[in-house]
Amino acid sequence: MSEQVLPSHLRAPRLRRPEASEYLESVHGIVRKPATLAKLASIGGGPAFQKCGQTPLYPRTELDAWAERVLGPLRASTSDTGEAA
């Protein structure tokens, strides 16, 4: 999704949890509720974030990188494992 197409509140370099959730769905089609991102921040496995005081901030670059890891490689068929031959 192009930068110009994103709503202005999703164009900031770092996003709060509700905006990070919306960004992941809008840009990558990955649905993760803010509560799920909070849980992943606690147990691990979610996108990297920074803290400003008590507020977690998710850099958009980290959200994009995490989404690519979650989505995995492109596949040509359902039997394709996504691994190089």
PAKENU-845408 format. One record per atom (N, C-alpha, C): residue number from 1; chain; atom name; x, y, z. Coordinates in pm, 1 decimal, decimal comma, always signed. Layout:
! PAKENU-845408
NODE     i   ch   at          x          y          z
NODE   NUM    A   CA          X          Y          Z
...
! end
This chain:
! PAKENU-845408
NODE     i   ch   at          x          y          z
NODE     1    A    N      +85,4     -117,4       +0,0
NODE     1    A   CA       +0,0       +0,0       +0,0
NODE     1    A    C      +89,8     +123,4       +0,0
NODE     2    A    N      +58,6     +215,8      -85,9
NODE     2    A   CA     +135,7     +338,2     -101,1
NODE     2    A    C     +118,1     +428,4      +21,5
NODE     3    A    N     +222,7     +504,9      +48,9
NODE     3    A   CA     +220,3     +599,0     +161,5
NODE     3    A    C     +103,4     +696,5     +149,4
NODE     4    A    N      +73,7     +741,6      +26,6
NODE     4    A   CA      -34,0     +838,2       +6,5
NODE     4    A    C     -171,4     +777,7      +33,1
NODE     5    A    N     -186,1     +647,5      +18,2
NODE     5    A   CA     -314,7     +581,7      +37,1
NODE     5    A    C     -344,2     +559,1     +185,6
NODE     6    A    N     -240,8     +549,3     +267,3
NODE     6    A   CA     -260,1     +527,9     +410,6
NODE     6    A    C     -328,1     +648,2     +473,7
NODE     7    A    N     -421,6     +624,4     +565,8
NODE     7    A   CA     -477,4     +736,3     +641,7
NODE     7    A    C     -365,5     +806,5     +719,1
NODE     8    A    N     -379,9     +933,7     +741,7
NODE     8    A   CA     -272,6    +1012,2     +804,3
NODE     8    A    C     -229,1     +955,9     +940,1
NODE     9    A    N     -323,2     +899,3    +1017,0
NODE     9    A   CA     -285,4     +848,6    +1149,3
NODE     9    A    C     -200,9     +721,1    +1141,6
NODE    10    A    N     -187,6     +661,0    +1022,7
NODE    10    A   CA     -103,6     +542,1    +1007,3
NODE    10    A    C      +28,9     +573,7     +937,9
NODE    11    A    N      +55,2     +700,0     +910,5
NODE    11    A   CA     +178,5     +739,3     +840,8
NODE    11    A    C     +292,8     +776,3     +934,4
NODE    12    A    N     +267,9     +783,4    +1063,5
NODE    12    A   CA     +373,8     +818,4    +1158,5
NODE    12    A    C     +482,2     +711,3    +1156,0
NODE    13    A    N     +606,8     +747,1    +1184,6
NODE    13    A   CA     +713,8     +645,9    +1183,3
NODE    13    A    C     +697,4     +539,4    +1291,2
NODE    14    A    N     +632,1     +575,7    +1403,4
NODE    14    A   CA     +606,4     +480,9    +1512,1
NODE    14    A    C     +458,4     +488,6    +1547,1
NODE    15    A    N     +398,6     +372,6    +1570,2
NODE    15    A   CA     +254,7     +365,5    +1594,8
NODE    15    A    C     +225,4     +305,7    +1731,7
NODE    16    A    N     +123,5     +358,3    +1797,7
NODE    16    A   CA      +74,7     +296,6    +1921,2
NODE    16    A    C       +5,7     +165,9    +1885,7
NODE    17    A    N      -22,5      +85,3    +1985,5
NODE    17    A   CA      -76,5      -48,6    +1962,6
NODE    17    A    C     -204,1      -51,2    +1877,8
NODE    18    A    N     -304,8      +31,8    +1905,1
NODE    18    A   CA     -425,7      +26,6    +1820,2
NODE    18    A    C     -396,6      +59,8    +1674,1
NODE    19    A    N     -309,4     +158,4    +1650,8
NODE    19    A   CA     -273,9     +194,4    +1513,5
NODE    19    A    C     -187,8      +85,8    +1449,1
NODE    20    A    N      -99,6      +23,1    +1527,6
NODE    20    A   CA      -17,7      -86,7    +1475,9
NODE    20    A    C     -106,8     -201,6    +1429,9
NODE    21    A    N     -209,5     -232,3    +1507,7
NODE    21    A   CA     -304,8     -336,1    +1471,0
NODE    21    A    C     -374,8     -301,1    +1339,7
NODE    22    A    N     -420,5     -177,7    +1329,6
NODE    22    A   CA     -488,7     -132,3    +1208,1
NODE    22    A    C     -393,7     -133,5    +1087,9
NODE    23    A    N     -269,0      -91,8    +1109,0
NODE    23    A   CA     -168,5      -90,7    +1002,7
NODE    23    A    C     -142,9     -231,9     +949,6
NODE    24    A    N     -124,7     -327,6    +1039,7
NODE    24    A   CA      -99,6     -465,5     +996,5
NODE    24    A    C     -213,1     -518,8     +909,7
NODE    25    A    N     -336,5     -486,1     +947,2
NODE    25    A   CA     -450,5     -533,7     +868,5
NODE    25    A    C     -462,0     -458,5     +736,3
NODE    26    A    N     -446,1     -327,3     +738,8
NODE    26    A   CA     -461,0     -246,9     +617,3
NODE    26    A    C     -353,0     -275,3     +514,6
NODE    27    A    N     -229,1     -286,3     +559,9
NODE    27    A   CA     -116,4     -299,1     +468,4
NODE    27    A    C      -85,4     -444,2     +433,3
NODE    28    A    N      -96,4     -534,2     +531,9
NODE    28    A   CA      -52,3     -672,5     +511,2
NODE    28    A    C     -165,0     -775,5     +517,2
NODE    29    A    N     -284,1     -733,7     +557,5
NODE    29    A   CA     -395,2     -828,8     +568,5
NODE    29    A    C     -384,4     -920,1     +688,7
NODE    30    A    N     -301,0     -884,4     +785,1
NODE    30    A   CA     -281,5     -965,2     +905,6
NODE    30    A    C     -366,2     -906,3    +1017,9
NODE    31    A    N     -460,3     -983,5    +1069,0
NODE    31    A   CA     -548,5     -936,2    +1174,9
NODE    31    A    C     -490,1     -976,7    +1310,4
NODE    32    A    N     -447,3     -877,0    +1385,2
NODE    32    A   CA     -400,5     -897,2    +1522,0
NODE    32    A    C     -460,0     -783,3    +1604,1
NODE    33    A    N     -542,2     -815,9    +1699,6
NODE    33    A   CA     -603,9     -716,3    +1786,8
NODE    33    A    C     -496,9     -651,8    +1874,6
NODE    34    A    N     -520,8     -529,2    +1921,6
NODE    34    A   CA     -424,9     -466,1    +2012,0
NODE    34    A    C     -394,5     -553,7    +2134,4
NODE    35    A    N     -495,0     -623,9    +2185,9
NODE    35    A   CA     -471,9     -712,2    +2301,7
NODE    35    A    C     -377,5     -826,5    +2265,6
NODE    36    A    N     -386,6     -875,9    +2143,3
NODE    36    A   CA     -296,1     -982,7    +2099,5
NODE    36    A    C     -154,1     -929,3    +2088,0
NODE    37    A    N     -138,7     -808,0    +2035,0
NODE    37    A   CA       -5,5     -747,3    +2028,0
NODE    37    A    C      +51,5     -727,2    +2168,8
NODE    38    A    N      -34,2     -690,5    +2264,2
NODE    38    A   CA       +9,8     -674,8    +2402,9
NODE    38    A    C      +57,0     -809,2    +2458,9
NODE    39    A    N      -17,9     -914,0    +2432,4
NODE    39    A   CA      +20,0    -1047,6    +2480,3
NODE    39    A    C     +153,2    -1089,4    +2418,2
NODE    40    A    N     +167,8    -1067,9    +2286,2
NODE    40    A   CA     +292,6    -1104,1    +2218,8
NODE    40    A    C     +409,9    -1021,9    +2271,5
NODE    41    A    N     +383,9     -897,1    +2309,6
NODE    41    A   CA     +490,1     -814,8    +2368,5
NODE    41    A    C     +535,6     -873,1    +2502,1
NODE    42    A    N     +444,4     -939,5    +2570,6
NODE    42    A   CA     +474,9     -998,1    +2700,7
NODE    42    A    C     +545,2    -1133,1    +2687,8
NODE    43    A    N     +495,9    -1218,0    +2597,7
NODE    43    A   CA     +550,0    -1354,0    +2587,4
NODE    43    A    C     +651,8    -1371,4    +2475,5
NODE    44    A    N     +658,7    -1273,6    +2384,5
NODE    44    A   CA     +750,7    -1282,9    +2271,6
NODE    44    A    C     +679,3    -1332,9    +2147,2
NODE    45    A    N     +743,7    -1312,8    +2035,2
NODE    45    A   CA     +689,3    -1359,4    +1908,4
NODE    45    A    C     +617,6    -1252,9    +1827,9
NODE    46    A    N     +604,0    -1134,5    +1883,7
NODE    46    A   CA     +537,7    -1026,0    +1812,4
NODE    46    A    C     +638,4     -932,3    +1749,2
NODE    47    A    N     +589,3     -825,7    +1688,6
NODE    47    A   CA     +679,4     -727,1    +1629,2
NODE    47    A    C     +759,0     -653,7    +1737,1
NODE    48    A    N     +881,0     -615,5    +1701,7
NODE    48    A   CA     +965,3     -539,7    +1794,4
NODE    48    A    C     +903,4     -402,5    +1817,4
NODE    49    A    N     +923,0     -350,2    +1937,4
NODE    49    A   CA     +867,5     -220,0    +1972,0
NODE    49    A    C     +964,3     -145,6    +2061,5
NODE    50    A    N     +940,0      -17,1    +2076,7
NODE    50    A   CA    +1015,7      +66,8    +2168,2
NODE    50    A    C     +918,7     +117,4    +2273,3
NODE    51    A    N     +971,6     +167,4    +2384,1
NODE    51    A   CA     +884,3     +224,5    +2486,3
NODE    51    A    C     +921,0     +369,9    +2509,0
NODE    52    A    N     +817,8     +452,2    +2515,8
NODE    52    A   CA     +831,6     +592,2    +2553,3
NODE    52    A    C     +754,8     +605,0    +2683,9
NODE    53    A    N     +826,3     +598,0    +2794,3
NODE    53    A   CA     +759,2     +588,4    +2923,6
NODE    53    A    C     +690,4     +453,0    +2931,5
NODE    54    A    N     +559,1     +453,2    +2951,2
NODE    54    A   CA     +481,9     +329,3    +2957,4
NODE    54    A    C     +422,6     +290,1    +2821,9
NODE    55    A    N     +436,7     +377,8    +2722,6
NODE    55    A   CA     +369,5     +358,0    +2594,2
NODE    55    A    C     +455,0     +278,9    +2496,7
NODE    56    A    N     +407,9     +161,6    +2451,9
NODE    56    A   CA     +480,4      +88,5    +2348,4
NODE    56    A    C     +456,7     +154,6    +2212,9
NODE    57    A    N     +564,4     +171,5    +2138,2
NODE    57    A   CA     +557,1     +228,8    +2004,7
NODE    57    A    C     +620,0     +131,0    +1905,8
NODE    58    A    N     +548,3     +102,9    +1800,2
NODE    58    A   CA     +592,4       +6,6    +1699,8
NODE    58    A    C     +641,9      +80,4    +1576,1
NODE    59    A    N     +773,0      +74,1    +1545,6
NODE    59    A   CA     +820,6     +133,4    +1421,7
NODE    59    A    C     +755,1      +62,8    +1301,6
NODE    60    A    N     +710,3     +139,4    +1205,6
NODE    60    A   CA     +646,5      +78,2    +1088,1
NODE    60    A    C     +740,1      -18,6    +1018,4
NODE    61    A    N     +870,4      +11,6    +1015,9
NODE    61    A   CA     +965,3      -79,3     +951,8
NODE    61    A    C     +966,4     -215,5    +1021,3
NODE    62    A    N     +951,6     -215,6    +1154,4
NODE    62    A   CA     +947,7     -341,5    +1229,7
NODE    62    A    C     +817,3     -416,1    +1205,1
NODE    63    A    N     +706,6     -342,3    +1193,4
NODE    63    A   CA     +578,3     -407,2    +1161,6
NODE    63    A    C     +585,9     -474,1    +1024,8
NODE    64    A    N     +648,1     -406,2     +928,4
NODE    64    A   CA     +662,4     -463,6     +793,7
NODE    64    A    C     +750,2     -588,6     +795,7
NODE    65    A    N     +862,5     -581,9     +867,7
NODE    65    A   CA     +954,1     -696,7     +874,6
NODE    65    A    C     +886,7     -814,9     +943,8
NODE    66    A    N     +814,3     -789,8    +1052,5
NODE    66    A   CA     +744,6     -896,9    +1123,9
NODE    66    A    C     +637,7     -959,5    +1035,4
NODE    67    A    N     +564,1     -876,3     +963,2
NODE    67    A   CA     +459,8     -928,0     +873,6
NODE    67    A    C     +520,4    -1019,9     +768,5
NODE    68    A    N     +634,4     -982,6     +713,4
NODE    68    A   CA     +699,9    -1067,9     +612,6
NODE    68    A    C     +740,6    -1202,3     +672,2
NODE    69    A    N     +787,9    -1200,7     +797,5
NODE    69    A   CA     +824,8    -1328,0     +862,7
NODE    69    A    C     +701,3    -1413,4     +887,5
NODE    70    A    N     +591,6    -1352,4     +929,8
NODE    70    A   CA     +468,3    -1426,8     +957,6
NODE    70    A    C     +409,9    -1484,1     +829,0
NODE    71    A    N     +410,6    -1405,5     +722,7
NODE    71    A   CA     +353,1    -1449,8     +596,4
NODE    71    A    C     +437,0    -1558,0     +529,5
NODE    72    A    N     +568,3    -1552,9     +545,6
NODE    72    A   CA     +655,4    -1652,5     +485,8
NODE    72    A    C     +672,0    -1631,0     +336,6
NODE    73    A    N     +739,4    -1723,5     +270,9
NODE    73    A   CA     +768,0    -1708,1     +127,9
NODE    73    A    C     +643,6    -1732,5      +41,8
NODE    74    A    N     +651,1    -1681,5      -80,5
NODE    74    A   CA     +546,2    -1710,8     -177,9
NODE    74    A    C     +552,3    -1857,5     -215,3
NODE    75    A    N     +438,1    -1913,5     -245,8
NODE    75    A   CA     +430,6    -2054,6     -283,6
NODE    75    A    C     +358,3    -2068,1     -416,6
NODE    76    A    N     +398,5    -2168,9     -493,8
NODE    76    A   CA     +338,5    -2191,6     -624,8
NODE    76    A    C     +219,7    -2285,9     -616,3
NODE    77    A    N     +211,6    -2364,4     -509,7
NODE    77    A   CA     +101,6    -2459,1     -494,1
NODE    77    A    C      +86,1    -2495,5     -346,6
NODE    78    A    N      -19,9    -2567,6     -314,6
NODE    78    A   CA      -40,8    -2609,0     -175,7
NODE    78    A    C      +63,6    -2710,9     -130,6
NODE    79    A    N     +125,9    -2781,5     -224,6
NODE    79    A   CA     +227,8    -2879,7     -187,5
NODE    79    A    C     +366,8    -2815,9     -177,1
NODE    80    A    N     +380,5    -2691,3     -218,9
NODE    80    A   CA     +506,9    -2620,8     -212,4
NODE    80    A    C     +538,2    -2589,8      -66,3
NODE    81    A    N     +654,8    -2633,2      -18,7
NODE    81    A   CA     +694,4    -2609,7     +121,3
NODE    81    A    C     +754,1    -2470,1     +141,3
NODE    82    A    N     +784,0    -2402,5      +31,8
NODE    82    A   CA     +844,4    -2270,1      +43,5
NODE    82    A    C     +993,7    -2275,1      +64,9
NODE    83    A    N    +1050,8    -2394,1      +69,9
NODE    83    A   CA    +1194,7    -2408,6      +88,4
NODE    83    A    C    +1262,0    -2421,7      -46,1
NODE    84    A    N    +1384,1    -2369,0      -55,5
NODE    84    A   CA    +1461,9    -2380,9     -179,7
NODE    84    A    C    +1499,1    -2527,1     -202,1
NODE    85    A    N    +1502,2    -2565,0     -327,5
NODE    85    A   CA    +1534,4    -2704,8     -362,8
NODE    85    A    C    +1680,4    -2734,8     -347,2
! end
